[in-house]
């Protein structure tokens, strides 16, 4: 599944300013080991540079996108987290859990075809 498709599935509309910022942030996070990424130092500045805006603007727009997902498809957020969420995730939590979920889907897809081919 593509990052853009999952973010849309979460109910974040393409018209929401943070849509492309959060997609870009998730894609960046997917490339880092979870322990080594710093959202405010690694992700926001890169996304801001890509879209010619400020890190503060990126942080705010992503927060709006996360809030939109929380309101529109909390059930899918629970599935992505792997447990029931009782509060809206922070930007970092949202980015990291979504990146991890997509990486797991890719891993399962890649390995399920390998397993099926061995039979």
C-alpha positions as CSV (number, residue, x, y, z in Angstrom):
1,X,0.0,0.0,0.0
2,X,1.3,3.4,-0.8
3,X,1.6,6.0,1.9
4,X,-0.7,8.4,0.1
5,X,-3.4,5.8,-0.1
6,X,-3.2,5.0,3.6
7,X,-3.4,8.6,4.6
8,X,-6.5,9.0,2.3
9,X,-8.0,5.9,3.9
10,X,-7.5,7.6,7.3
11,X,-9.8,10.4,6.1
12,X,-7.2,13.0,5.4
13,X,-8.4,14.9,2.3
14,X,-6.0,16.0,-0.4
15,X,-7.2,19.5,0.3
16,X,-5.9,19.4,3.9
17,X,-2.7,21.5,3.9
18,X,-0.8,18.8,5.9
19,X,-1.7,15.9,3.5
20,X,1.5,16.1,1.4
21,X,3.6,17.1,4.4
22,X,2.5,14.0,6.4
23,X,2.9,11.7,3.4
24,X,6.4,13.0,2.9
25,X,7.2,12.7,6.7
26,X,6.0,9.1,6.8
27,X,8.1,8.2,3.7
28,X,11.2,9.7,5.4
29,X,10.5,7.8,8.6
30,X,10.2,4.6,6.7
31,X,13.8,4.9,5.6
32,X,15.1,5.3,9.2
33,X,15.5,2.8,12.0
34,X,12.9,3.8,14.6
35,X,15.4,4.6,17.3
36,X,17.5,7.0,15.2
37,X,14.9,9.4,13.9
38,X,14.3,12.8,15.4
39,X,11.1,14.3,14.1
40,X,12.0,17.9,14.9
41,X,15.6,17.7,13.7
42,X,15.4,15.2,10.9
43,X,11.9,15.1,9.4
44,X,10.3,18.6,9.8
45,X,13.3,20.5,8.3
46,X,13.5,18.1,5.3
47,X,9.8,18.3,4.6
48,X,9.9,22.1,5.0
49,X,12.8,22.3,2.5
50,X,11.0,20.1,0.0
51,X,7.9,22.3,0.1
52,X,9.7,25.6,0.6
53,X,8.1,26.4,4.0
54,X,9.1,26.5,7.6
55,X,9.5,23.6,10.1
56,X,6.9,25.2,12.3
57,X,4.4,25.4,9.4
58,X,5.1,21.7,8.7
59,X,4.6,20.7,12.3
60,X,1.3,22.6,12.5
61,X,-0.1,21.3,9.2
62,X,0.9,17.7,10.2
63,X,-0.9,18.2,13.6
64,X,-4.0,19.2,11.6
65,X,-3.8,16.1,9.4
66,X,-3.3,13.9,12.5
67,X,-6.4,15.5,14.1
68,X,-8.4,15.0,10.9
69,X,-7.4,11.3,10.8
70,X,-8.4,11.0,14.5
71,X,-11.8,12.4,13.8
72,X,-12.5,10.6,10.5
73,X,-11.2,7.1,11.0
74,X,-10.2,6.3,14.6
75,X,-10.8,2.6,13.9
76,X,-8.1,2.5,11.3
77,X,-5.7,4.3,13.6
78,X,-6.4,1.7,16.2
79,X,-5.6,-1.0,13.6
80,X,-2.4,0.8,12.6
81,X,-1.3,1.2,16.3
82,X,-2.1,-2.4,17.0
83,X,-4.2,-1.5,20.0
84,X,-7.1,0.8,21.0
85,X,-6.0,4.4,21.2
86,X,-7.5,6.5,24.0
87,X,-6.0,9.8,22.9
88,X,-5.0,11.4,19.6
89,X,-1.5,10.4,18.8
90,X,1.2,13.1,18.7
91,X,2.8,13.9,15.3
92,X,5.7,11.7,16.1
93,X,3.5,8.8,17.2
94,X,1.4,9.1,14.1
95,X,4.3,9.3,11.7
96,X,6.2,6.4,13.4
97,X,3.3,4.0,13.8
98,X,2.1,4.6,10.2
99,X,5.6,4.2,8.9
100,X,6.0,1.0,10.9
101,X,2.6,-0.3,9.7
102,X,3.5,0.3,6.1
103,X,6.9,-1.4,6.5
104,X,5.2,-4.4,8.1
105,X,2.8,-4.6,5.2
106,X,5.6,-4.5,2.7
107,X,7.5,-7.1,4.6
108,X,4.5,-9.5,4.8
109,X,3.8,-9.0,1.1
110,X,7.3,-9.7,0.1
111,X,7.7,-12.7,2.3
112,X,4.3,-14.2,1.7
113,X,5.1,-14.4,-2.0
114,X,8.4,-16.0,-1.2
115,X,6.7,-18.6,1.1
116,X,4.1,-19.4,-1.6
117,X,6.7,-19.8,-4.3
118,X,8.5,-22.4,-2.1
119,X,5.5,-24.7,-1.9
